[in-house]
Amino acid sequence: MNLTGTPAQLKMFEALAVLLNRMPMHQVSITEIIKTAGVSRSTFYLYYTDFSAFIQDLENRLLKHVDQTQKRDLKSAINATAISPDFNTAYPVFLALVKGIEDNFPLFKALTEQDNSRQFIEIFQLSLSETLFANLEENMENKAFFEGIPADYAMPIFFSTILTIVLHWLHKKNPEPAAVVAQLITRSRYVAPYELFKPKAEP
């Protein structure tokens, strides 16, 4: 776990990750968190007004962690996959992105499968999309996109596949290592949808 916070907060985040291996999010209580973390109830309320505030703060820190792990080199990945294709340049950046999620896998998994997960997923997508657009904005007018698809539609299409792969990975019974998922994401940048399904070769 590589999140920011005070020692007490990190203990509570770690406690939640441990509890999520035993029970679904809706069964976790403040009592369970402080008991597992080894902190007092007053310590919890020193930082948070209730369980919802705790989860919201955790979500913000998770998104910040992922953003920091990939934002620095994201521009090179975009250029590599959307402008001058280069698998070897793009792969390390997508690996950093996936590892940023893998660092807190149980938390990301739980936060994307609970009842209000759609809100977290949308915030997650918006956070990364804003980074994409911020990196492309300076060169957007000079880039050629597929005929008939405006730039403001091209980037959501570009990103949607990445998010779909990440969410599928988070909820697999036996998820692959981050390195494998990063390879899948990178390869998906060079494969048109109609090329994903090909007839089997005849024996």
N, C-alpha and C positions, 0 to 999 in steps of 0.2 A: 504494500500500500504506500503510495507516494502522494499524499495529500497535504495541504497546508493546514495549520491549526495548532492550538495549544496542546500540550501533552494530554490533558483531560479530554479534549475533543477528539483527538486521534484514537484514544482508548475507546471512546464511544463508537466511533466509526468502525473500528476493528471489531468491536463487540457485535455490531449489527451484521457485519460480514459473516461472523461466526454463526450467529443466530439464523441467518438466511440459509445456511447449509442444513438446518434442522427443521425449519418451518417457513411457511409463506409469509410475505410481508405483512398481510392483514392480521396475523396472529402475534406479531411482535409488539411488545408493550414497553413503556418507559421503564417499568420495574425490571423487565428482563434485560434491558440494555444496561442499566446501572449495575445490576447484579453481575452480569458477565464482564463489564468493563472494570469493576472494582472501584467505582466512584459513588459518591453519595447522591441522594436525590437533590439536595440543595445545589450540588455542583452542576447537575443537568439544568436546573432552572436558573442558574447563574448565566447560562448562555442562551437558553431557549424557553419560550413561553409555553410551548406544547410540542407534541410529537410532529405535527405538520411543519412547524418552524425548523425542527431538527432535520427533517427530510429535505426541506427546501434548501437549507444551508449546505447539506451534503451534495445535493444535485449541482449547486453552483460550483462547489469545489471540484467535483468530478469533471465538469465541463471545462473548468479552468485548467485542470491538469492535462486533459486531452489536447486542449488548444495550445498549451505551452510545448507539448511534446512534438507537435507537427507544424506549428505555424511558421517557424523559422525557415523551413525548407519547402513549404507547400508550393510556393511559386515555381520552383524548379520542377516539381511533379506535374503541375498544370502544363507548363511549357513542354515537358517531355511527352505527355499523353495527348494533349490537345493541339499542339502546334508543331513540334518536331519529335515524333515518336521515338522513345528510347527507353526500353524496358529496364535497363540497368540503372538509369537515372531515377526513374519513377519508383522502383521497388523499395529502396531504403526509406523513402518518405512515407509510403503507405505502411511499411513495417513499423515505423515510429508511431503512426496513428493507431494501428491495431494494438501495439504493445501498451500504448497509453490507456487503452480500454482493458486489456488483459491484466494490467496492474491491479485493477479493482473489479475483476470479472463478476464475482457474486453480486456486487452492488449494482453494476450496470444491468445484469440479468434481471434482478428483482425490480429495478426501477422501470424497466421496459416491459414488464409483464403484469404489473399491478393494475387495478381498475382505472386509475387516472394516468396510465403510462403514455397515452397519446400526447398529453401535454409535455411530458419530459422528452419524448421522441421529437416533437416539433421544435422544442427549444434546442435540442441537440443538433438537429438538422439546420436550424436557423443559424446557430453559432458557427458551424463549419461553412455554411453557404456564405455567410458574411465575410469570412476569411477568404473564400474563393474569389468573391467579387472584389474585395479590397485589393487582392493581388493582381487581378486582371484589369481593374478599372483604368489604369494608366495606359494600357495598350488595347483596350476593347475596340476602339474605332479602327484599328489597323489590322484586326484579325478577320479572316474570312470563315464564316460558319456554313454548315450545310445549307444548300439552297432551299429557301422557303421556311427556315427555322430561325427566328430572330435570336440575338445574343441572350436576351433575358429569359428565353425558353431553353436555350442550349445548355446553360449552366445548371439549371435544375435537373435536366436530363442527365448531364454529366455526373452529377452528384448522387442521383437517386439510386443508381446501381450500387454505389459504395455503401450507402445506408442499408439497402436491402440485404446485401451480403453480410454486413456486420450484425444486423438483427437476426438473420437466420443462424449465424454462428453462435450468437449469445444463447439461443434457445434450443440448440441441438443437444441430444442426449449425451453424445460423446464428441464435444467440440474439438476441432483440430488446433494445433499450436498456432501462435500468432504468425509465425513465418509462413505457414501454409496458407493462411487466410490472406496475408499480404500478397502472396503470389497470385491467388485467385482474383483479388481486386485489380492487381496490375494487368493481368491477362485480360480481364473483362474490358479494359480500356481500349483493347485492340480488336475486339470481336464484335461484329454487328449482331443484333438480336437474331436475325434469320440464320446466322451461321452457328448458333448454339446447338441446334438440333439437326443432325445429319443422318441419312439412312445408313443402316449397317452395311458394310461391304459384304458382298456375296462370297461364300466360301469357295 
